[in-house]
Amino acid sequence: MPLWIWVGFFALVAGLLALDLGVLNRKAHVIGVREALGWTAFWVSLALLFNVLVYLLYEHRPNGAAAGGPASGWEAAVLFFNGYLLEESLSMDNMFVIALIFTYFRVPREHQHRTLFWGIVGALVLRGLMIGAGTALAHRFAWMMYVFGLILVASAVKMLLIGEQQVDPGRNLLVRLARRLCPVAPGFEGQRFFTRVDGRRAITPLFVVLLMVESADVVFAVDSIPAILGVTTDPFLVMTSNAFAILGLRSLFFALSAILDKFRYLKVSLVLVLIFIGIKMILGCETRVILKIPTSLSLAVVVAILAIGVAASMIRAPGPGASGPAGENRDAPRP
């Protein structure tokens, strides 16, 4: 893609983020389910509109096939939607961890939005760097697709065997390092990340939470980046689909936080999706192509697996006495 298109995309993302925090959500408030659903609809609609732009860009790009990207606008649009859906699905597992982090630290609901906002800004930067490195390796060394495929299969098996993981912020490397380098304030101070304690500059518990959210995203990126590279290695499609999925993560979290525990079979679906994408990468590696799975068929398989997982979760939802990851834990310690 030409440089001006990349610049336009990053300017669009920066403008949306500035509008979100600087204007629409300038004052701290509790994000209700209705508001969260409205924002979720907005971000999904925006992603679909951008997909139309993707179609037009690739359909009318004269050197699309020569540049190694999709040969047609339709193929590019399907790849973008496949990557967007895959990233949104994998983010569901990330939301469970974020809910546990908020519960552990007892983060006031009115301050959760700001924490997720800056967490997403950091995630966009980190994902951009990791996507750049991943696509460069995939284009430079064709055999790297074997490595990425094996990483996905191994991650899926690990996810299936380990099951539910508990978050222990006290053992997080970033949290321990931050506490060693800087004192931590005894309690929250509004939306502030930094304050002063006894005349010394200190971090607030909200900043510790932000570090936890960022480190969790890095861990999940180890799965999601190879997964999206299994769909396409086109840098523009990988970056844009990831960015739009991450931008909608906050509103999706607030919309689903009350019912996260009902998606009991979603993890099994994600495991199957990771295994499918991993095997697809291994079989279709250019070093020795065994089987090339068409893009449309790949998208249909991913949608079917996720739909079955969600449907099974709705049919066999936990009883009213079950407690989810977003439930309140009043005995949890603060940093």
C-alpha positions as CSV (number, residue, x, y, z in Angstrom):
1,M,0.0,0.0,0.0
2,P,1.2,3.5,-0.7
3,L,2.5,5.6,2.2
4,W,-0.3,8.1,2.0
5,I,-2.9,5.3,2.7
6,W,-0.9,4.1,5.7
7,V,-0.7,7.7,7.0
8,G,-4.5,8.2,6.4
9,F,-5.3,5.0,8.3
10,F,-3.1,6.0,11.3
11,A,-4.6,9.5,11.3
12,L,-8.1,8.0,11.3
13,V,-7.2,5.8,14.3
14,A,-5.6,8.7,16.2
15,G,-8.7,10.9,15.5
16,L,-11.1,8.3,16.7
17,L,-9.1,7.8,19.9
18,A,-8.9,11.5,20.5
19,L,-12.6,11.9,20.0
20,D,-13.3,9.0,22.3
21,L,-11.3,10.1,25.3
22,G,-11.1,13.9,24.7
23,V,-14.7,14.6,23.9
24,L,-17.2,11.7,24.3
25,N,-15.8,10.2,27.4
26,R,-14.0,13.1,29.0
27,K,-15.7,12.7,32.3
28,A,-15.4,9.4,34.3
29,H,-18.6,7.5,34.4
30,V,-19.9,4.0,34.6
31,I,-20.4,2.4,31.2
32,G,-23.9,0.8,31.2
33,V,-24.8,-2.1,29.0
34,R,-27.0,0.0,26.7
35,E,-24.2,2.5,26.1
36,A,-21.7,-0.3,25.6
37,L,-24.0,-2.1,23.1
38,G,-24.4,1.2,21.2
39,W,-20.6,1.7,21.0
40,T,-20.1,-1.9,20.0
41,A,-22.5,-1.4,17.1
42,F,-20.6,1.7,16.1
43,W,-17.2,0.0,16.1
44,V,-18.5,-3.0,14.2
45,S,-20.3,-0.8,11.6
46,L,-17.1,1.2,11.2
47,A,-15.1,-1.9,10.6
48,L,-17.6,-3.1,8.0
49,L,-17.5,0.3,6.3
50,F,-13.7,0.2,6.2
51,N,-13.9,-3.3,4.7
52,V,-15.8,-1.7,1.8
53,L,-12.9,0.7,1.4
54,V,-10.5,-2.3,1.5
55,Y,-12.5,-3.8,-1.4
56,L,-12.2,-0.6,-3.4
57,L,-8.5,-0.1,-2.7
58,Y,-7.5,-3.6,-3.8
59,E,-10.0,-3.9,-6.6
60,H,-8.6,-0.7,-8.3
61,R,-5.0,-1.2,-7.4
62,P,-3.2,-2.0,-10.7
63,N,-0.3,-3.8,-9.1
64,G,-2.2,-5.7,-6.4
65,A,-1.1,-9.2,-7.6
66,A,2.4,-8.2,-8.4
67,A,2.9,-6.7,-4.9
68,G,2.2,-10.1,-3.3
69,G,-1.2,-9.0,-1.9
70,P,-4.7,-10.3,-2.8
71,A,-5.4,-10.5,-6.5
72,S,-8.9,-8.9,-6.2
73,G,-10.9,-6.6,-4.0
74,W,-13.3,-9.4,-3.0
75,E,-10.4,-11.6,-1.8
76,A,-9.0,-8.7,0.2
77,A,-12.4,-8.0,1.7
78,V,-12.8,-11.6,2.8
79,L,-9.3,-11.7,4.2
80,F,-9.9,-8.5,6.2
81,F,-13.2,-9.8,7.6
82,N,-11.6,-13.2,8.4
83,G,-8.8,-11.5,10.3
84,Y,-11.2,-9.1,12.1
85,L,-13.5,-11.9,13.2
86,L,-10.6,-14.1,14.3
87,E,-9.0,-11.3,16.4
88,E,-12.4,-10.4,18.0
89,S,-12.9,-14.0,18.9
90,L,-9.5,-14.5,20.4
91,S,-10.0,-11.2,22.3
92,M,-12.8,-12.9,24.2
93,D,-10.3,-14.9,26.2
94,N,-8.4,-11.7,26.9
95,M,-11.6,-10.2,28.3
96,F,-11.8,-13.0,30.9
97,V,-8.4,-12.0,32.1
98,I,-9.1,-8.3,32.2
99,A,-12.3,-9.0,34.2
100,L,-10.2,-10.9,36.7
101,I,-7.7,-8.1,36.9
102,F,-10.4,-5.5,37.6
103,T,-11.9,-7.8,40.2
104,Y,-8.6,-8.5,42.0
105,F,-7.7,-4.8,42.3
106,R,-11.3,-3.8,42.9
107,V,-11.1,-1.1,40.2
108,P,-14.1,1.3,40.5
109,R,-16.3,0.8,37.5
110,E,-16.1,4.5,36.5
111,H,-12.4,4.2,36.1
112,Q,-12.3,1.0,34.1
113,H,-13.0,2.8,30.7
114,R,-9.9,5.0,31.0
115,T,-7.7,2.1,32.0
116,L,-8.9,0.1,29.0
117,F,-8.4,3.1,26.7
118,W,-4.7,3.5,27.5
119,G,-4.4,-0.2,27.5
120,I,-5.7,-0.3,23.9
121,V,-3.4,2.5,22.9
122,G,-0.4,0.5,24.2
123,A,-1.8,-2.6,22.5
124,L,-2.0,-0.9,19.2
125,V,1.6,0.2,19.4
126,L,2.9,-3.2,20.5
127,R,0.8,-5.1,18.0
128,G,2.1,-2.8,15.2
129,L,5.7,-3.7,16.1
130,M,4.9,-7.4,16.4
131,I,2.9,-7.4,13.1
132,G,5.8,-5.6,11.3
133,A,8.3,-8.2,12.6
134,G,6.0,-11.1,11.9
135,T,5.1,-10.2,8.3
136,A,8.8,-9.4,7.6
137,L,9.8,-12.8,8.8
138,A,7.0,-14.5,6.9
139,H,7.9,-12.8,3.6
140,R,11.7,-13.3,4.1
141,F,11.6,-16.9,5.3
142,A,8.8,-19.0,3.9
143,W,9.5,-21.8,6.4
144,M,8.5,-19.4,9.3
145,M,4.9,-20.4,8.5
146,Y,5.8,-23.8,9.9
147,V,7.0,-22.2,13.1
148,F,3.9,-20.0,13.4
149,G,1.6,-22.9,12.7
150,L,3.3,-25.1,15.4
151,I,3.0,-22.1,17.8
152,L,-0.7,-22.0,17.3
153,V,-1.2,-25.8,17.7
154,A,1.0,-25.8,20.8
155,S,-0.9,-22.8,22.2
156,A,-4.3,-24.5,21.5
157,V,-3.2,-27.7,23.3
158,K,-1.9,-25.8,26.2
159,M,-5.1,-23.8,26.5
160,L,-7.1,-27.0,26.4
161,L,-5.0,-28.8,29.0
162,I,-4.5,-25.9,31.5
163,G,-8.1,-24.8,31.5
164,E,-9.1,-21.7,33.5
165,Q,-6.1,-19.7,34.7
166,Q,-6.1,-17.5,37.7
167,V,-4.5,-14.1,37.6
168,D,-1.9,-13.4,40.3
169,P,-0.8,-9.8,39.9
170,G,1.8,-10.2,42.7
171,R,3.8,-12.6,40.5
172,N,3.6,-10.4,37.4
173,L,7.1,-9.3,36.3
174,L,6.1,-5.8,35.3
175,V,4.1,-5.2,38.5
176,R,7.1,-6.4,40.7
177,L,9.5,-4.2,38.7
178,A,7.2,-1.2,39.0
179,R,6.9,-1.7,42.8
180,R,10.6,-2.0,43.1
181,L,11.4,1.2,41.1
182,C,8.6,3.4,42.4
183,P,6.4,3.5,45.5
184,V,2.7,2.7,45.1
185,A,0.0,4.9,46.5
186,P,-2.2,3.2,49.1
187,G,-5.5,3.8,47.2
188,F,-7.0,5.1,44.0
189,E,-6.8,8.8,43.3
190,G,-9.6,9.2,40.7
191,Q,-8.4,8.6,37.1
192,R,-4.8,9.5,37.9
193,F,-1.9,7.1,37.1
194,F,0.7,9.1,39.0
195,T,0.7,11.0,42.3
196,R,2.9,12.0,45.2
197,V,3.4,10.1,48.5
198,D,5.4,11.9,51.2
199,G,6.8,14.3,48.6
200,R,8.0,11.5,46.3
201,R,6.5,10.7,42.9
202,A,4.5,7.5,43.1
203,I,2.3,5.4,40.9
204,T,-1.4,4.7,41.8
205,P,-3.0,1.3,41.8
206,L,-4.7,2.2,38.5
207,F,-1.3,2.3,36.8
208,V,-0.5,-1.1,38.2
209,V,-3.7,-2.3,36.7
210,L,-2.7,-0.7,33.4
211,L,0.6,-2.6,33.5
212,M,-1.3,-5.9,34.1
213,V,-3.6,-5.2,31.1
214,E,-0.7,-4.4,28.8
215,S,1.2,-7.5,29.9
216,A,-1.9,-9.7,29.3
217,D,-2.2,-8.3,25.8
218,V,1.4,-9.2,25.0
219,V,0.8,-12.8,26.1
220,F,-2.4,-13.1,24.0
221,A,-0.6,-11.4,21.0
222,V,1.7,-14.5,20.9
223,D,-1.4,-16.4,19.8
224,S,-3.3,-13.8,17.8
225,I,-0.4,-12.6,15.6
226,P,0.5,-16.0,14.2
227,A,-3.2,-16.7,13.8
228,I,-3.8,-13.6,11.6
229,L,-0.6,-14.4,9.6
230,G,-2.3,-17.8,9.0
231,V,-5.1,-15.9,7.2
232,T,-2.9,-13.4,5.3
233,T,0.6,-11.9,5.4
234,D,-0.4,-8.7,3.7
235,P,0.8,-6.1,6.2
236,F,-2.1,-3.6,5.5
237,L,-4.8,-6.2,6.0
238,V,-3.2,-7.7,9.1
239,M,-2.7,-4.3,10.8
240,T,-6.1,-2.8,9.9
241,S,-8.1,-5.9,10.9
242,N,-6.2,-6.1,14.2
243,A,-6.6,-2.4,14.9
244,F,-10.4,-2.3,14.3
245,A,-10.9,-5.4,16.5
246,I,-8.8,-3.9,19.3
247,L,-10.6,-0.5,19.0
248,G,-14.0,-2.3,19.7
249,L,-12.6,-4.4,22.6
250,R,-13.5,-1.8,25.3
251,S,-17.2,-1.5,24.4
252,L,-17.5,-5.3,23.8
253,F,-16.0,-5.8,27.3
254,F,-18.6,-3.6,29.0
255,A,-21.4,-5.1,26.9
256,L,-20.5,-8.7,27.8
257,S,-18.8,-8.4,31.2
258,A,-22.0,-9.4,33.0
259,I,-22.4,-12.6,31.0
260,L,-18.8,-13.6,30.3
261,D,-19.3,-16.7,32.5
262,K,-22.1,-18.0,30.2
263,F,-19.7,-18.6,27.3
264,R,-18.5,-21.8,28.9
265,Y,-17.8,-23.5,25.5
266,L,-16.1,-20.6,23.8
267,K,-12.7,-21.7,24.9
268,V,-13.1,-25.0,23.2
269,S,-14.2,-23.2,20.0
270,L,-11.1,-21.0,20.2
271,V,-8.9,-24.1,20.7
272,L,-10.4,-25.6,17.6
273,V,-10.0,-22.4,15.6
274,L,-6.3,-22.1,16.6
275,I,-5.7,-25.8,15.6
276,F,-7.4,-25.3,12.3
277,I,-5.5,-22.1,11.4
278,G,-2.2,-23.8,12.6
279,I,-2.8,-26.8,10.4
280,K,-3.8,-24.6,7.5
281,M,-0.5,-22.7,7.8
282,I,1.6,-25.9,7.9
283,L,-0.2,-27.5,4.9
284,G,-0.2,-24.4,2.8
285,C,3.4,-23.3,3.5
286,E,5.1,-22.2,0.3
287,T,8.2,-24.3,1.1
288,R,6.2,-27.4,0.3
289,V,2.5,-26.9,-0.4
290,I,0.5,-29.9,0.6
291,L,-3.0,-28.4,0.6
292,K,-4.1,-24.8,-0.1
293,I,-7.4,-24.1,1.7
294,P,-9.4,-21.4,-0.1
295,T,-10.0,-18.1,1.7
296,S,-13.8,-18.4,1.6
297,L,-13.7,-22.0,3.0
298,S,-11.4,-20.9,5.8
299,L,-13.8,-18.1,6.8
300,A,-16.7,-20.5,6.7
301,V,-15.0,-23.0,8.9
302,V,-14.0,-20.3,11.5
303,V,-17.5,-18.9,11.6
304,A,-19.1,-22.3,12.0
305,I,-16.8,-23.3,14.8
306,L,-17.4,-20.1,16.7
307,A,-21.2,-20.2,16.1
308,I,-21.4,-23.8,17.4
309,G,-19.4,-22.7,20.6
310,V,-21.7,-19.8,21.2
311,A,-24.9,-21.7,20.5
312,A,-23.8,-24.6,22.8
313,S,-23.0,-22.0,25.6
314,M,-26.4,-20.5,25.3
315,I,-28.2,-23.8,25.4
316,R,-26.2,-25.1,28.4
317,A,-25.7,-21.8,30.3
318,P,-24.6,-22.1,34.0
319,G,-27.2,-21.9,36.7
320,P,-28.2,-18.7,38.5
321,G,-25.8,-19.6,41.4
322,A,-22.7,-19.7,39.2
323,S,-20.3,-16.8,39.6
324,G,-18.3,-15.5,36.6
325,P,-14.9,-13.9,36.3
326,A,-16.4,-10.4,36.5
327,G,-18.0,-11.1,39.9
328,E,-16.8,-9.0,42.8
329,N,-14.2,-10.4,45.2
330,R,-14.4,-8.3,48.2
331,D,-11.6,-10.1,50.0
332,A,-9.0,-9.4,47.2
333,P,-6.1,-7.3,48.3
334,R,-5.1,-4.0,46.8
335,P,-1.6,-3.3,45.8
